[in-house]
């Protein structure tokens, strides 16, 4: 048995774990999507294509128009999955990040279901 008291060894272990948690937080594991994104395909009320500025903080992103108006949010995971919300819709679009492109499947508007006459896919590219 070591000559160090048990609480000293535990204290060092706790310090190492805390440091690794701070250095390896969610922001280090999530892909960087900050910057300008162009909505290239939109659905329902979101069918206005255009540029957006994405401001990232760890795994959370605020989407803003170039004029600064908040449009919605994006939540990332440590893989390529994304969840995109818009300020005027209740349900989120879910999809994936593939390099400089995002494609998300969105629910239809209230009272509508996805089908050949209803767009349910949104795309962004850098």
C-alpha positions in Angstrom: 0.0 0.0 0.0 1.2 3.5 -0.8 2.4 5.9 1.9 -0.1 8.5 0.8 -3.4 8.8 2.7 -6.4 7.7 0.6 -8.0 11.1 0.5 -4.9 12.6 -1.2 -5.0 10.0 -4.0 -8.7 10.5 -4.4 -8.2 14.3 -4.5 -5.7 14.0 -7.3 -8.0 11.7 -9.3 -10.9 14.1 -8.9 -8.7 17.0 -10.1 -7.6 15.0 -13.2 -11.2 14.1 -14.0 -12.4 17.7 -13.5 -9.6 19.0 -15.8 -10.4 16.5 -18.5 -14.1 17.3 -18.3 -13.3 21.0 -18.8 -10.9 20.5 -21.6 -13.0 17.9 -23.4 -16.5 19.4 -23.2 -19.3 19.2 -25.7 -17.9 22.1 -27.8 -14.8 20.1 -28.5 -16.8 17.1 -29.7 -19.4 18.9 -31.8 -18.6 19.9 -35.4 -18.0 23.6 -36.0 -20.9 25.0 -38.0 -20.4 28.7 -37.2 -20.4 31.1 -40.1 -22.6 31.9 -43.1 -25.0 29.2 -44.3 -27.3 29.5 -47.3 -30.8 28.0 -47.2 -31.0 26.4 -50.6 -34.3 24.5 -50.1 -37.1 25.4 -47.7 -40.6 24.3 -46.8 -44.0 25.9 -46.2 -43.5 29.2 -44.5 -39.7 28.7 -44.6 -39.5 28.7 -48.4 -37.5 31.9 -48.6 -34.0 31.0 -49.6 -31.1 33.2 -48.4 -28.1 33.5 -46.2 -28.0 33.1 -42.4 -25.3 33.7 -39.8 -24.9 30.8 -37.4 -23.3 31.7 -34.0 -22.1 28.6 -32.2 -21.6 28.1 -28.4 -20.6 24.5 -27.7 -23.2 22.3 -29.3 -25.9 25.0 -29.6 -26.2 27.4 -32.5 -28.3 30.6 -32.9 -29.5 31.2 -36.5 -29.7 34.9 -37.5 -30.6 36.7 -40.7 -27.9 38.9 -42.1 -29.8 41.8 -40.7 -29.5 40.2 -37.2 -33.0 39.0 -36.7 -33.1 35.7 -34.8 -34.5 32.9 -37.0 -34.1 29.9 -34.8 -31.6 27.4 -33.4 -29.6 24.3 -34.2 -28.6 21.6 -31.7 -25.7 19.4 -32.6 -24.4 16.1 -31.2 -20.9 14.7 -31.4 -21.7 12.9 -34.6 -23.4 14.4 -37.6 -26.9 14.7 -36.3 -28.6 18.1 -36.2 -32.0 19.4 -34.9 -33.1 22.7 -36.5 -35.8 24.9 -35.1 -37.4 28.0 -36.5 -39.0 30.8 -34.4 -42.4 30.3 -36.2 -42.7 26.5 -35.9 -43.2 24.3 -32.9 -41.7 21.1 -34.3 -38.0 20.7 -35.1 -36.5 19.5 -38.3 -34.0 16.6 -37.8 -31.2 15.7 -40.2 -27.5 15.4 -40.6 -24.4 17.4 -41.4 -22.4 16.1 -44.4 -19.3 18.3 -44.8 -20.6 21.7 -45.8 -24.2 20.6 -46.3 -27.1 20.0 -44.0 -30.3 18.2 -45.0 -33.1 18.0 -42.5 -36.5 16.4 -42.7 -39.3 18.6 -41.4 -42.8 17.9 -40.3 -45.6 19.3 -42.5 -47.4 22.5 -41.5 -50.2 22.1 -39.0 -52.9 19.9 -40.4 -50.7 18.8 -43.3 -48.8 15.6 -43.8 -45.7 15.2 -45.9 -46.4 14.0 -49.4 -45.7 14.7 -53.1 -47.3 18.2 -52.9 -45.8 19.1 -49.5 -42.1 19.9 -49.1 -40.7 18.3 -46.0 -37.0 18.7 -46.6 -34.8 21.7 -45.9 -31.2 22.1 -47.1 -28.4 24.5 -46.1 -24.9 24.8 -47.6 -21.8 26.9 -46.9 
